[in-house]
């Protein structure tokens, strides 16, 4: 049975990490004695002291991409993502692995830590400067980043969980569509559980699940597209600060946005040549059929109604063009606007019957930017680019070192992502090693930079081989 101290620690761990991030972020703008910084410290100190009293000590440690408090991994809600990412980058930039509070602390202890933490980044050896500045502290001790097999195990476990979530969602979507095609009733409760698992993974392993959407399957395009649109829509909603309930509703609506295509004859839907006017008219009816299909699902509720609205509106443009045609230019649902953006992006970057060569992610974003204000909501488009990055996950890039790599994840610097190198400077294929383009050498230089994006089709790169 858990003690009261353990329960409190689990409940407040995310708040500890979030508040520490708020303190350091405020101190980057203001002096450590500024009222905003002191106010944040006054909120943080009693919270930590209560837990120190229960636990004996509190240790905040960065292991890989995750924070642990007293050895337990911290799962954080969507509204804390920015703070967690900020703090992880600040720890990493200094080579700092942990901060341990071994006894009750006061405002002076925290101000010393904050001053030292902020000034250390400009030192030639930030970690040494940080530890030297805190060497006289009896209550706060620091540790460097540890790289152990345990860290790799955490990463492997996370990747396995993400892959399972993704392919379970694809399998479920495939099963649902086949059932609906044969006239069987589908229960919305299981669909909600699938979306819930994706929301949970995005809150914990944000980059890993986003990376899965870079994997396209030509043969099962419809199912992968539905899941990709759901994941990317949830991620955009997360970026916008949606609460968990909204993320669940958005994910469900995005998963079923194209369900009306089940009623399009296969010979029309999969026609490789140009569609006739009559065939294009059939395609344009799928939003109506989507509404009907969703309303036929068992267990209909408010979430299902929202999904039906998105199915109807996701091809109506920002300027009220597109289809279906409406008599009045009513404001579209926010979820419809989000799904419209994500639907276009995933469609452009996927190979389909009538477009065997997909656009590269950066070219797709450039084309979509040209449509902002006409087809797409310009404000949401800015948020989406901020989410995806200048070089989206899965982009093939040439580095200044003549290495060829795949963008594998984002950093605080949009033009310096994490890259998985798959071809060395001699043009030889390698198993793949990860480089962080935002990391500097000891003399303050960036050893690698992106020269340009490349077309993966020309190199016959199998994204799944590397991203999985």
Secondary structure, DSSP 4 states (H G I P E B T S, - for coil): ---HHHHHHHHHHHHHHHHHHHHHHHHHHS-TTSHHHHHHHHHHHHHHHHHHHHHS-EEEEEETTEEEETTEEPP--GGGHHHHHHHHHHHHHHTEEEEEE-S---HHHHHHHHHHHHHHTTSTTHHHHHHHHTTT-SSEEEEEPP--HHHHHHHHHHHHHHHHHHHHHHHHHHHHHHHHHTT---BHHHHHHHHHHHHHHHHHSHHHHHHHTT---STTHHHHHHHHHHHHHHHHHHHTT--HHHHHHHHHHHHTTTGGGGGS-HHHHT--SPPPHHHHHHHTTHHHHHHHHHHTSBS--HHHHHHHHHHHHTTB-TTS-BSS--SS-PPPPHHHHHHHHHHHHHHHTS-BTTBSSPPPHHHHHHHHHHHBTTTB-HHHHHHHHHHH-SS-TT-EEEETTS-EEEEEE--SSTTS-EEEEEE-TTS-EEEEEEEETT---TTS--S--EEEEE-HHHHT--HHHHH-
